[in-house]
């Protein structure tokens, strides 16, 4: 792939990204149209960049000149737009403003948590004006008729700016830590381990075809057209059914739970659902067979474990875990993820031990030698050499100290302030590996980072003020992983491999993070004061925020000690992960990948398991009967499924802007 990267691409990425950052919350919250983002491969950025690939190739064909953008440049544009889209709504601001205004907004609604947590939480975290918060939730008088400059002038910036500045320090500090993690582990994952990034395959292949001036013929591939037709026909019919109910629909969801008993060995499948999602089947096909098999197999095994524990009389009630802050940690079995995450994090460090040692030595010597002199001499033509810079290591240490200092300053005891950011890093790194290597377009956490510390040491480890602060702080960035920033950053590590000016890619990412945060803050304030936050369809965000505060209040009112069941199941999860890692590393024939176990209890797998099963089955049959030659041909069918579904999703999003209601292609 042509590694050329020019400022025109970065400027284009910033312009489109800023537009998405502003329009995404307006589209999702005000218009209630088809969500433009969602998941780790959001629809709108890919829809836009896919058309940019086509138009770039078409313009090059008509003018007989080189394409305006190279393949790498459009990948960087896609990367930047994903970051802007995520931070603009689902990745941050969808819940952020509800989170920081809830204490004032619900102060008079007789919630017990407002009385308990109010005196414990730092006042600088929240706007200290009932009038400003009321106007934010109800909208300005006549705000719907005001233009944007008028709304901006009416916002009480003197109240909001100090609060947003305090939170911006924490958020940008967390982004900086994630960026350092990406820079530190990027070489290890991309070059040393050669991790496959399934969700990056389609835009990367489009970029290669563009650079080779074969993109238009690439679209004419027979298998790709078949995939496009299948996905397009499915959503054409179902879209017509949405707008005209007399048109019959093709079912894409089968409720299979009714075929299983509510009690007994198979009771874990009582709510089983079979989703047929072409794009997710395509991602599963492009993932390695061992991983795709493990994703659905472990989900089935988790259901069987639930039934087995019931039959053996070892089923524990949900109350056995006590109060937790995890979004999906309802049953004790789910606590296995705590131990498995910790062990897998250690495994990632062990895999990177040589690279980390080299980086540490580079930091201590202050001068670094190129690890591959031959590749270094060829860097102008084949950019495959990686320097081991020391700044990510120093940056990570400084960033972690800053986050720990933030936690300590705002009420956490010293040990909790030191360990909580470490748990944040554990979750970020493991989740990024799971999403990027596993090809998971949608993923949710089971346990919160603080659940591990609380399960091992008890809630007293945080203290009353620290418990309240942890609940609020964690909710900002490290609890809702539906559209987290970190996996996108690690996709950026793969994009950087093919770029000649890698530092420019890093600068583009950093600039995108800063600008996206500023624009997202302003956009949500404008929408709130213009339309009223309570009119923006933030029911899910409000419910999760209130549940988070209520759980924190319970833990403050009734402190708990170390939970033996959490420790037991976390220990079982750790032991299972150790066995899986040893078998995966030692035995080439071993069929299960540890990533599948990490995702087994995620709520997202209830949607993804069946597409992964179909994708794995197709992958297995193609390679078994036709080998790699047939695979290289048939993969275009599944690429077509991905392209077809995302393109149809974009078309229906445009239709929804004019019709007032949009058909949602993805069930997210």
JONOR-V22966 format. One record per residue. N is the residue number from 0. RES is the residue in one letter. PHI is phi in radians with two decimals (999 if undefined). PSI is psi in whole degrees, 0 to 359 (* if undefined). D_CENTER is the distance of its C-alpha to the mean C-alpha in whole Angstrom. Layout:
n | res | phi | psi | d_center
N | RES | PHI | PSI | D_CENTER
N | RES | PHI | PSI | D_CENTER
//
This chain:
n | res | phi | psi | d_center
0 | X | 999 | 140 | 27
1 | X | -1.14 | 121 | 28
2 | X | -1.56 | 12 | 27
3 | X | -1.11 | 135 | 28
4 | X | -2.45 | 118 | 26
5 | X | -2.07 | 166 | 28
6 | X | -1.19 | 337 | 28
7 | X | -1.08 | 325 | 28
8 | X | -1.20 | 318 | 24
9 | X | -1.13 | 320 | 23
10 | X | -1.13 | 319 | 25
11 | X | -1.10 | 316 | 24
12 | X | -1.07 | 320 | 20
13 | X | -1.15 | 317 | 21
14 | X | -1.13 | 310 | 23
15 | X | -1.15 | 319 | 20
16 | X | -1.08 | 315 | 17
17 | X | -1.09 | 320 | 19
18 | X | -1.09 | 317 | 21
19 | X | -1.17 | 322 | 17
20 | X | -1.09 | 326 | 16
21 | X | -1.44 | 316 | 20
22 | X | -1.38 | 329 | 20
23 | X | -1.02 | 308 | 16
24 | X | -1.14 | 326 | 17
25 | X | -1.14 | 316 | 21
26 | X | -1.14 | 313 | 20
27 | X | -1.31 | 317 | 18
28 | X | -1.64 | 322 | 20
29 | X | -1.57 | 308 | 23
30 | X | -1.37 | 341 | 24
31 | X | 0.97 | 36 | 22
32 | X | -1.47 | 179 | 21
33 | X | -0.93 | 128 | 19
34 | X | -0.99 | 132 | 15
35 | X | -1.45 | 338 | 15
36 | X | -1.97 | 214 | 11
37 | X | 1.77 | 124 | 8
38 | X | 1.43 | 183 | 6
39 | X | -1.68 | 5 | 5
40 | X | -2.39 | 71 | 8
41 | X | -1.08 | 151 | 10
42 | X | -1.22 | 308 | 13
43 | X | -1.05 | 312 | 15
44 | X | -1.02 | 318 | 14
45 | X | -1.24 | 322 | 15
46 | X | -1.03 | 315 | 18
47 | X | -1.16 | 313 | 20
48 | X | -1.21 | 327 | 19
49 | X | -1.06 | 318 | 21
50 | X | -1.21 | 328 | 24
51 | X | -1.13 | 321 | 24
52 | X | -1.01 | 312 | 25
53 | X | -1.14 | 312 | 27
54 | X | -1.14 | 324 | 29
55 | X | -1.12 | 315 | 29
56 | X | -1.16 | 321 | 31
57 | X | -1.16 | 318 | 33
58 | X | -1.11 | 321 | 34
59 | X | -1.12 | 321 | 35
60 | X | -1.17 | 318 | 37
61 | X | -1.28 | 321 | 39
62 | X | -1.60 | 349 | 40
63 | X | 1.00 | 37 | 40
64 | X | -2.12 | 164 | 38
65 | X | -1.05 | 153 | 35
66 | X | -1.00 | 150 | 32
67 | X | -1.09 | 321 | 31
68 | X | -2.13 | 146 | 27
69 | X | -1.47 | 171 | 27
70 | X | -1.07 | 317 | 24
71 | X | -1.12 | 321 | 22
72 | X | -1.09 | 318 | 23
73 | X | -1.24 | 330 | 21
74 | X | -1.14 | 321 | 18
75 | X | -1.16 | 320 | 18
76 | X | -1.04 | 315 | 18
77 | X | -1.05 | 316 | 15
78 | X | -1.05 | 315 | 13
79 | X | -1.15 | 319 | 15
80 | X | -1.18 | 327 | 14
81 | X | -1.11 | 317 | 10
82 | X | -1.09 | 314 | 10
83 | X | -1.09 | 316 | 13
84 | X | -1.10 | 317 | 12
85 | X | -1.16 | 309 | 8
86 | X | -1.17 | 329 | 11
87 | X | -1.12 | 336 | 13
88 | X | -2.61 | 270 | 12
89 | X | -1.11 | 332 | 9
90 | X | -1.42 | 350 | 7
91 | X | -2.75 | 292 | 11
92 | X | -1.33 | 346 | 14
93 | X | -1.03 | 322 | 14
94 | X | -1.90 | 344 | 15
95 | X | -1.06 | 309 | 16
96 | X | -1.25 | 329 | 19
97 | X | -1.13 | 321 | 20
98 | X | -1.12 | 316 | 19
99 | X | -1.54 | 351 | 22
100 | X | -1.87 | 350 | 24
101 | X | -1.02 | 317 | 25
102 | X | -1.01 | 320 | 27
103 | X | -1.38 | 321 | 30
104 | X | -1.13 | 320 | 29
105 | X | -1.84 | 17 | 30
106 | X | -1.09 | 330 | 32
107 | X | -1.80 | 13 | 35
108 | X | -1.75 | 18 | 34
109 | X | 1.08 | 30 | 35
110 | X | -1.40 | 133 | 32
111 | X | -1.10 | 324 | 33
112 | X | -1.18 | 333 | 30
113 | X | -1.16 | 327 | 31
114 | X | -1.31 | 321 | 34
115 | X | -1.37 | 314 | 33
116 | X | -1.50 | 335 | 30
117 | X | -0.90 | 309 | 31
118 | X | -1.22 | 342 | 34
119 | X | -1.57 | 332 | 31
120 | X | -1.44 | 144 | 28
121 | X | -1.12 | 131 | 29
122 | X | -1.15 | 333 | 30
123 | X | -1.23 | 349 | 29
124 | X | -1.43 | 343 | 25
125 | X | -2.26 | 147 | 26
126 | X | -1.16 | 125 | 28
127 | X | -1.69 | 57 | 32
128 | X | -2.64 | 111 | 33
129 | X | -1.11 | 324 | 34
130 | X | -1.16 | 317 | 35
131 | X | -1.14 | 319 | 32
132 | X | -1.22 | 321 | 30
133 | X | -1.09 | 317 | 32
134 | X | -1.15 | 327 | 32
135 | X | -1.16 | 321 | 28
136 | X | -1.41 | 325 | 28
137 | X | -1.70 | 345 | 31
138 | X | 1.53 | 153 | 31
139 | X | -1.19 | 151 | 34
140 | X | -1.14 | 120 | 37
141 | X | 1.32 | 15 | 37
142 | X | -1.11 | 327 | 34
143 | X | -1.13 | 335 | 33
144 | X | -1.64 | 357 | 36
145 | X | -1.50 | 149 | 35
146 | X | -1.44 | 170 | 34
147 | X | -1.06 | 315 | 31
148 | X | -1.02 | 324 | 33
149 | X | -1.15 | 319 | 35
150 | X | -1.14 | 317 | 32
151 | X | -1.03 | 320 | 31
152 | X | -1.22 | 332 | 34
153 | X | -1.51 | 347 | 34
154 | X | -1.22 | 131 | 31
155 | X | -1.33 | 80 | 33
156 | X | -1.10 | 332 | 31
157 | X | -1.09 | 334 | 33
158 | X | -1.50 | 321 | 31
159 | X | -1.45 | 322 | 28
160 | X | -1.06 | 316 | 28
161 | X | -1.06 | 320 | 29
162 | X | -1.14 | 312 | 26
163 | X | -1.16 | 328 | 23
164 | X | -1.14 | 319 | 25
165 | X | -1.09 | 314 | 24
166 | X | -1.26 | 329 | 21
167 | X | -1.09 | 325 | 20
168 | X | -1.07 | 314 | 21
169 | X | -1.17 | 314 | 19
170 | X | -1.16 | 313 | 16
171 | X | -1.17 | 326 | 17
172 | X | -1.09 | 319 | 18
173 | X | -1.16 | 319 | 15
174 | X | -1.08 | 320 | 13
175 | X | -1.11 | 319 | 17
176 | X | -1.09 | 317 | 16
177 | X | -1.09 | 320 | 13
178 | X | -1.13 | 320 | 15
179 | X | -1.16 | 321 | 18
180 | X | -1.07 | 317 | 16
181 | X | -1.08 | 314 | 14
182 | X | -1.17 | 327 | 18
183 | X | -1.32 | 317 | 20
184 | X | -1.73 | 354 | 18
185 | X | -1.04 | 312 | 17
186 | X | -1.07 | 319 | 21
187 | X | -1.08 | 313 | 21
188 | X | -1.25 | 316 | 18
189 | X | -1.41 | 314 | 19
190 | X | -1.65 | 308 | 23
191 | X | -1.29 | 312 | 24
192 | X | -1.60 | 343 | 22
193 | X | 0.89 | 53 | 21
194 | X | -1.12 | 135 | 18
195 | X | -1.44 | 132 | 17
196 | X | -1.89 | 88 | 14
197 | X | -1.04 | 321 | 15
198 | X | -1.28 | 347 | 12
199 | X | -1.62 | 352 | 14
200 | X | -1.13 | 317 | 18
201 | X | -1.15 | 306 | 18
202 | X | -1.09 | 329 | 18
203 | X | -1.18 | 318 | 20
204 | X | -1.13 | 323 | 23
205 | X | -1.13 | 321 | 23
206 | X | -1.14 | 318 | 23
207 | X | -1.09 | 318 | 26
208 | X | -1.14 | 323 | 28
209 | X | -1.13 | 315 | 28
210 | X | -1.15 | 330 | 29
211 | X | -1.55 | 5 | 32
212 | X | 1.01 | 39 | 33
213 | X | -2.19 | 14 | 32
214 | X | -1.15 | 319 | 29
215 | X | -1.15 | 319 | 32
216 | X | -1.24 | 330 | 33
217 | X | -1.04 | 320 | 30
218 | X | -1.18 | 341 | 29
219 | X | -1.54 | 3 | 32
220 | X | -1.00 | 132 | 32
221 | X | -1.04 | 314 | 33
222 | X | -1.11 | 320 | 30
223 | X | -1.11 | 319 | 28
224 | X | -1.14 | 324 | 30
225 | X | -1.11 | 315 | 30
226 | X | -1.09 | 317 | 26
227 | X | -1.03 | 317 | 26
228 | X | -1.14 | 318 | 29
229 | X | -1.10 | 309 | 28
230 | X | -1.16 | 319 | 24
231 | X | -1.12 | 316 | 26
232 | X | -1.13 | 319 | 29
233 | X | -1.00 | 311 | 27
234 | X | -1.46 | 341 | 25
235 | X | -1.15 | 313 | 29
236 | X | -1.17 | 313 | 30
237 | X | -1.21 | 329 | 28
238 | X | -1.18 | 319 | 27
239 | X | -1.09 | 322 | 31
240 | X | -1.12 | 324 | 31
241 | X | -1.12 | 317 | 29
242 | X | -1.51 | 331 | 31
243 | X | -2.28 | 90 | 34
244 | X | -0.98 | 341 | 34
245 | X | -1.20 | 339 | 38
246 | X | -1.34 | 127 | 36
247 | X | -1.16 | 147 | 35
248 | X | -1.84 | 156 | 31
249 | X | -1.68 | 118 | 30
250 | X | -1.10 | 134 | 28
251 | X | -2.05 | 7 | 24
252 | X | -2.44 | 126 | 24
253 | X | -2.04 | 121 | 26
254 | X | -1.49 | 94 | 27
255 | X | -1.56 | 356 | 28
256 | X | -1.10 | 332 | 28
257 | X | -1.16 | 344 | 32
258 | X | -1.48 | 357 | 33
259 | X | -2.08 | 147 | 32
260 | X | -1.24 | 155 | 34
261 | X | -1.34 | 338 | 33
262 | X | -2.26 | 150 | 35
263 | X | 2.00 | 194 | 35
264 | X | -1.07 | 325 | 34
265 | X | -1.81 | 21 | 31
266 | X | -1.18 | 340 | 30
267 | X | -1.18 | 347 | 27
268 | X | -1.84 | 15 | 27
269 | X | -1.12 | 336 | 28
270 | X | -1.99 | 26 | 25
271 | X | -1.13 | 135 | 24
272 | X | -2.22 | 143 | 23
273 | X | -2.00 | 105 | 23
274 | X | -1.65 | 137 | 20
275 | X | -1.94 | 101 | 21
276 | X | -2.18 | 103 | 19
277 | X | -0.93 | 315 | 20
278 | X | -1.11 | 320 | 17
279 | X | -1.23 | 329 | 15
280 | X | -1.11 | 321 | 19
281 | X | -1.12 | 316 | 19
282 | X | -1.07 | 319 | 16
283 | X | -1.13 | 322 | 17
284 | X | -1.13 | 322 | 20
285 | X | -1.37 | 348 | 19
286 | X | -1.40 | 154 | 18
287 | X | -1.05 | 148 | 20
288 | X | -1.05 | 321 | 23
289 | X | -1.07 | 319 | 22
290 | X | -1.28 | 313 | 19
291 | X | -1.09 | 322 | 19
292 | X | -1.11 | 317 | 22
293 | X | -1.16 | 327 | 20
294 | X | -1.07 | 310 | 17
295 | X | -1.41 | 328 | 20
296 | X | -1.14 | 317 | 23
297 | X | -1.20 | 328 | 21
298 | X | -1.12 | 319 | 20
299 | X | -1.18 | 318 | 23
300 | X | -1.11 | 325 | 25
301 | X | -1.11 | 320 | 23
302 | X | -1.14 | 321 | 25
303 | X | -1.16 | 323 | 28
304 | X | -1.08 | 320 | 28
305 | X | -1.03 | 313 | 27
306 | X | -1.17 | 322 | 31
307 | X | -1.12 | 317 | 32
308 | X | -1.10 | 325 | 32
309 | X | -1.15 | 315 | 33
310 | X | -1.12 | 323 | 36
311 | X | -1.44 | 359 | 37
312 | X | 1.34 | 18 | 37
313 | X | -1.80 | 12 | 34
314 | X | -1.25 | 127 | 32
315 | X | -1.78 | 146 | 31
316 | X | -1.23 | 162 | 30
317 | X | -1.07 | 331 | 27
318 | X | -1.15 | 346 | 29
319 | X | -1.10 | 331 | 30
320 | X | -1.42 | 346 | 26
321 | X | 1.26 | 201 | 28
322 | X | -1.50 | 131 | 25
323 | X | -2.25 | 170 | 22
324 | X | -1.87 | 2 | 19
325 | X | -1.19 | 141 | 16
326 | X | -1.18 | 328 | 15
327 | X | -2.18 | 7 | 16
328 | X | -1.43 | 82 | 18
329 | X | -1.82 | 325 | 21
330 | X | -1.90 | 148 | 23
331 | X | -1.01 | 328 | 25
332 | X | -1.04 | 329 | 24
333 | X | -1.18 | 342 | 20
334 | X | -1.17 | 350 | 21
335 | X | -1.02 | 329 | 21
336 | X | -1.10 | 332 | 18
337 | X | -1.08 | 308 | 19
338 | X | -1.16 | 321 | 21
339 | X | -1.17 | 324 | 19
340 | X | -1.12 | 316 | 16
341 | X | -1.11 | 317 | 19
342 | X | -1.19 | 318 | 21
343 | X | -1.18 | 326 | 19
344 | X | -1.06 | 316 | 18
345 | X | -1.08 | 324 | 22
346 | X | -1.12 | 319 | 22
347 | X | -1.09 | 320 | 19
348 | X | -1.14 | 321 | 22
349 | X | -1.15 | 319 | 24
350 | X | -1.08 | 326 | 23
351 | X | -1.65 | 15 | 23
352 | X | -1.06 | 318 | 26
353 | X | -1.19 | 318 | 28
354 | X | -1.14 | 318 | 26
355 | X | -1.16 | 321 | 26
356 | X | -1.09 | 317 | 29
357 | X | -1.09 | 319 | 30
358 | X | -1.16 | 318 | 28
359 | X | -1.10 | 317 | 29
360 | X | -1.11 | 323 | 33
361 | X | -1.10 | 320 | 32
362 | X | -1.18 | 324 | 31
363 | X | -1.34 | 326 | 34
364 | X | -1.40 | 337 | 37
365 | X | 1.25 | 351 | 35
366 | X | -2.24 | 142 | 36
367 | X | -2.17 | 137 | 34
368 | X | -1.69 | 143 | 35
369 | X | -1.16 | 129 | 34
370 | X | -1.24 | 340 | 33
371 | X | -2.36 | 86 | 34
372 | X | -1.03 | 322 | 37
373 | X | -1.09 | 317 | 37
374 | X | -1.21 | 326 | 34
375 | X | -1.11 | 322 | 34
376 | X | -1.22 | 340 | 37
377 | X | -1.78 | 15 | 36
378 | X | -1.12 | 333 | 33
379 | X | -1.23 | 332 | 34
380 | X | -1.82 | 318 | 34
381 | X | -2.21 | 96 | 31
382 | X | -1.33 | 73 | 29
383 | X | -1.95 | 356 | 28
384 | X | -1.52 | 139 | 29
385 | X | -2.11 | 125 | 27
386 | X | -1.39 | 148 | 28
387 | X | -1.64 | 76 | 27
388 | X | -1.15 | 149 | 27
389 | X | -1.57 | 344 | 27
390 | X | -1.08 | 325 | 25
391 | X | -1.07 | 324 | 22
392 | X | -1.18 | 311 | 24
393 | X | -1.11 | 319 | 26
394 | X | -1.09 | 321 | 23
395 | X | -1.13 | 316 | 21
396 | X | -1.11 | 315 | 24
397 | X | -1.14 | 317 | 25
398 | X | -1.11 | 319 | 21
399 | X | -1.15 | 321 | 21
400 | X | -1.13 | 323 | 25
401 | X | -1.14 | 317 | 24
402 | X | -1.15 | 320 | 21
403 | X | -1.13 | 319 | 24
404 | X | -1.08 | 320 | 26
405 | X | -1.03 | 311 | 24
406 | X | -1.07 | 316 | 24
407 | X | -1.17 | 319 | 28
408 | X | -1.09 | 326 | 29
409 | X | -1.77 | 25 | 27
410 | X | 2.06 | 352 | 29
411 | X | -1.42 | 142 | 27
412 | X | -1.05 | 160 | 30
413 | X | -1.02 | 313 | 30
414 | X | -1.14 | 319 | 29
415 | X | -1.14 | 321 | 26
416 | X | -1.14 | 329 | 25
417 | X | -1.40 | 322 | 25
418 | X | -1.49 | 329 | 23
419 | X | -1.08 | 314 | 20
420 | X | -1.07 | 329 | 19
421 | X | -1.11 | 318 | 19
422 | X | -1.15 | 325 | 17
423 | X | -1.03 | 315 | 14
424 | X | -1.14 | 320 | 14
425 | X | -1.01 | 311 | 15
426 | X | -1.12 | 317 | 12
427 | X | -1.09 | 312 | 10
428 | X | -1.20 | 315 | 12
429 | X | -1.17 | 317 | 12
430 | X | -1.09 | 320 | 8
431 | X | -1.09 | 317 | 8
432 | X | -1.14 | 320 | 11
433 | X | -1.11 | 314 | 10
434 | X | -1.23 | 313 | 7
435 | X | -1.24 | 312 | 10
436 | X | -1.42 | 327 | 13
437 | X | -1.42 | 348 | 13
438 | X | 1.18 | 37 | 11
439 | X | -1.58 | 108 | 9
440 | X | -1.31 | 348 | 8
441 | X | -2.56 | 128 | 7
442 | X | -2.63 | 139 | 7
443 | X | -2.25 | 148 | 8
444 | X | -1.27 | 152 | 10
445 | X | -1.63 | 307 | 14
446 | X | -1.94 | 145 | 15
447 | X | -1.35 | 155 | 15
448 | X | -0.95 | 322 | 16
449 | X | -1.26 | 340 | 19
450 | X | -1.09 | 327 | 20
451 | X | -1.14 | 311 | 21
452 | X | -1.15 | 321 | 23
453 | X | -1.22 | 323 | 24
454 | X | -1.17 | 324 | 25
455 | X | -1.45 | 323 | 27
456 | X | -2.02 | 349 | 29
457 | X | 1.56 | 163 | 29
458 | X | -1.22 | 338 | 28
459 | X | -1.10 | 341 | 31
460 | X | -1.04 | 329 | 29
461 | X | -1.61 | 337 | 27
462 | X | 1.34 | 165 | 30
463 | X | -1.11 | 309 | 31
464 | X | -1.13 | 321 | 29
465 | X | -1.17 | 325 | 27
466 | X | -1.13 | 316 | 25
467 | X | -1.11 | 316 | 25
468 | X | -1.15 | 321 | 24
469 | X | -1.08 | 317 | 21
470 | X | -1.06 | 317 | 20
471 | X | -1.24 | 313 | 20
472 | X | -1.10 | 317 | 18
473 | X | -1.13 | 324 | 15
474 | X | -1.13 | 334 | 14
475 | X | -1.12 | 312 | 14
476 | X | -2.31 | 339 | 11
477 | X | -2.07 | 24 | 10
478 | X | -2.14 | 315 | 11
479 | X | -1.68 | 102 | 8
480 | X | -1.75 | 20 | 5
481 | X | -1.10 | 324 | 5
482 | X | -2.44 | 52 | 3
483 | X | -1.18 | 154 | 3
484 | X | -1.34 | 324 | 6
485 | X | -1.01 | 313 | 7
486 | X | -1.04 | 324 | 6
487 | X | -1.12 | 322 | 7
488 | X | -1.09 | 321 | 10
489 | X | -1.28 | 332 | 11
490 | X | -1.10 | 326 | 11
491 | X | -1.12 | 330 | 14
492 | X | -1.09 | 323 | 16
493 | X | -1.22 | 320 | 16
494 | X | -1.11 | 321 | 17
495 | X | -1.07 | 333 | 20
496 | X | -1.05 | 324 | 22
497 | X | -1.62 | 359 | 23
498 | X | -1.69 | 139 | 24
499 | X | -1.28 | 325 | 27
500 | X | -1.85 | 78 | 26
501 | X | -1.16 | 326 | 23
502 | X | -1.14 | 332 | 24
503 | X | -1.21 | 323 | 24
504 | X | -1.10 | 316 | 20
505 | X | -1.09 | 319 | 19
506 | X | -1.14 | 321 | 21
507 | X | -1.10 | 320 | 19
508 | X | -1.13 | 312 | 16
509 | X | -1.05 | 316 | 18
510 | X | -1.12 | 322 | 19
511 | X | -1.10 | 318 | 17
512 | X | -1.11 | 316 | 15
513 | X | -1.18 | 311 | 18
514 | X | -1.15 | 321 | 19
515 | X | -1.08 | 319 | 16
516 | X | -1.11 | 313 | 16
517 | X | -1.11 | 314 | 20
518 | X | -1.18 | 322 | 20
519 | X | -1.12 | 318 | 17
520 | X | -1.04 | 310 | 20
521 | X | -1.13 | 318 | 23
522 | X | -1.07 | 314 | 21
523 | X | -1.18 | 325 | 21
524 | X | -1.13 | 318 | 24
525 | X | -1.10 | 315 | 26
526 | X | -1.12 | 320 | 24
527 | X | -1.13 | 313 | 25
528 | X | -1.31 | 337 | 29
529 | X | -1.46 | 314 | 29
530 | X | -1.89 | 339 | 28
531 | X | 1.63 | 123 | 28
532 | X | -1.08 | 327 | 24
533 | X | -1.27 | 349 | 26
534 | X | -1.70 | 6 | 26
535 | X | -1.72 | 15 | 23
536 | X | 1.17 | 37 | 22
537 | X | -1.71 | 38 | 19
538 | X | -1.08 | 315 | 21
539 | X | -1.10 | 315 | 18
540 | X | -1.08 | 318 | 17
541 | X | -1.13 | 317 | 20
542 | X | -1.09 | 316 | 20
543 | X | -1.21 | 324 | 18
544 | X | -1.16 | 314 | 19
545 | X | -1.10 | 319 | 22
546 | X | -1.10 | 323 | 22
547 | X | -1.12 | 314 | 20
548 | X | -1.12 | 319 | 23
549 | X | -1.13 | 320 | 25
550 | X | -1.13 | 319 | 24
551 | X | -1.10 | 321 | 25
552 | X | -1.11 | 320 | 28
553 | X | -1.09 | 320 | 29
554 | X | -1.22 | 330 | 28
555 | X | -1.31 | 318 | 30
556 | X | -1.18 | 320 | 33
557 | X | -2.25 | 81 | 33
558 | X | -0.99 | 145 | 32
559 | X | -2.12 | 153 | 31
560 | X | -1.59 | 189 | 32
561 | X | -0.97 | 135 | 30
562 | X | -1.61 | 117 | 29
563 | X | -1.13 | 327 | 31
564 | X | -1.29 | 324 | 29
565 | X | -1.08 | 315 | 26
566 | X | -1.12 | 320 | 27
567 | X | -1.11 | 309 | 29
568 | X | -1.24 | 325 | 26
569 | X | -1.12 | 321 | 24
570 | X | -1.13 | 319 | 27
571 | X | -1.10 | 319 | 27
572 | X | -1.12 | 320 | 23
573 | X | -1.14 | 315 | 24
574 | X | -1.10 | 317 | 27
575 | X | -1.07 | 318 | 25
576 | X | -1.14 | 322 | 23
577 | X | -1.06 | 315 | 26
578 | X | -1.08 | 316 | 28
579 | X | -1.09 | 318 | 25
580 | X | -1.15 | 316 | 24
581 | X | -1.09 | 314 | 28
582 | X | -1.14 | 318 | 29
583 | X | -1.11 | 322 | 26
584 | X | -1.42 | 329 | 27
585 | X | -1.64 | 326 | 31
586 | X | -1.99 | 113 | 31
587 | X | -1.09 | 334 | 31
588 | X | -1.46 | 354 | 31
589 | X | -1.10 | 126 | 29
590 | X | -1.52 | 345 | 27
591 | X | -1.80 | 135 | 24
592 | X | -1.78 | 139 | 21
593 | X | -1.00 | 333 | 19
594 | X | -1.05 | 326 | 16
595 | X | -1.09 | 323 | 17
596 | X | -1.20 | 325 | 18
597 | X | -1.09 | 326 | 15
598 | X | -1.66 | 355 | 13
599 | X | -1.00 | 321 | 17
600 | X | -1.75 | 6 | 16
601 | X | -1.25 | 139 | 13
602 | X | -1.10 | 333 | 14
603 | X | -1.11 | 333 | 11
604 | X | -1.24 | 341 | 14
605 | X | -1.12 | 336 | 17
606 | X | -1.60 | 321 | 16
607 | X | -1.54 | 340 | 15
608 | X | -1.09 | 319 | 18
609 | X | -1.27 | 317 | 20
610 | X | -0.99 | 323 | 19
611 | X | -1.17 | 323 | 18
612 | X | -1.10 | 314 | 22
613 | X | -1.14 | 315 | 23
614 | X | -1.08 | 317 | 21
615 | X | -1.11 | 316 | 23
616 | X | -1.08 | 316 | 26
617 | X | -1.13 | 317 | 27
618 | X | -1.04 | 315 | 25
619 | X | -1.10 | 314 | 28
620 | X | -1.16 | 319 | 31
621 | X | -1.12 | 312 | 30
622 | X | -1.22 | 327 | 31
623 | X | -1.23 | 319 | 33
624 | X | -1.74 | 340 | 36
625 | X | -2.20 | 350 | 35
626 | X | 1.22 | 191 | 33
627 | X | -1.18 | 332 | 31
628 | X | -1.11 | 313 | 34
629 | X | -1.20 | 323 | 33
630 | X | -1.04 | 315 | 29
631 | X | -1.10 | 335 | 29
632 | X | -1.50 | 313 | 31
633 | X | -1.24 | 335 | 29
634 | X | -1.00 | 333 | 25
635 | X | -1.18 | 335 | 26
636 | X | -1.11 | 318 | 26
637 | X | -1.34 | 329 | 23
638 | X | -1.10 | 322 | 22
639 | X | -1.11 | 323 | 24
640 | X | -1.07 | 318 | 22
641 | X | -1.14 | 310 | 19
642 | X | -1.08 | 315 | 20
643 | X | -1.08 | 317 | 22
644 | X | -1.23 | 319 | 20
645 | X | -1.24 | 324 | 18
646 | X | -1.18 | 319 | 21
647 | X | -1.15 | 323 | 22
648 | X | -1.07 | 319 | 19
649 | X | -1.15 | 321 | 20
650 | X | -1.10 | 315 | 24
651 | X | -1.20 | 331 | 24
652 | X | -1.14 | 320 | 21
653 | X | -1.17 | 318 | 24
654 | X | -1.07 | 320 | 27
655 | X | -1.09 | 331 | 25
656 | X | -1.11 | 329 | 26
657 | X | -1.73 | 331 | 30
658 | X | -1.55 | 342 | 30
659 | X | 1.52 | 353 | 28
660 | X | -2.61 | 138 | 26
661 | X | -2.13 | 143 | 24
662 | X | -1.41 | 123 | 23
663 | X | -1.51 | 118 | 20
664 | X | -1.26 | 321 | 19
665 | X | -1.81 | 138 | 16
666 | X | -1.50 | 52 | 16
667 | X | -2.03 | * | 13
//
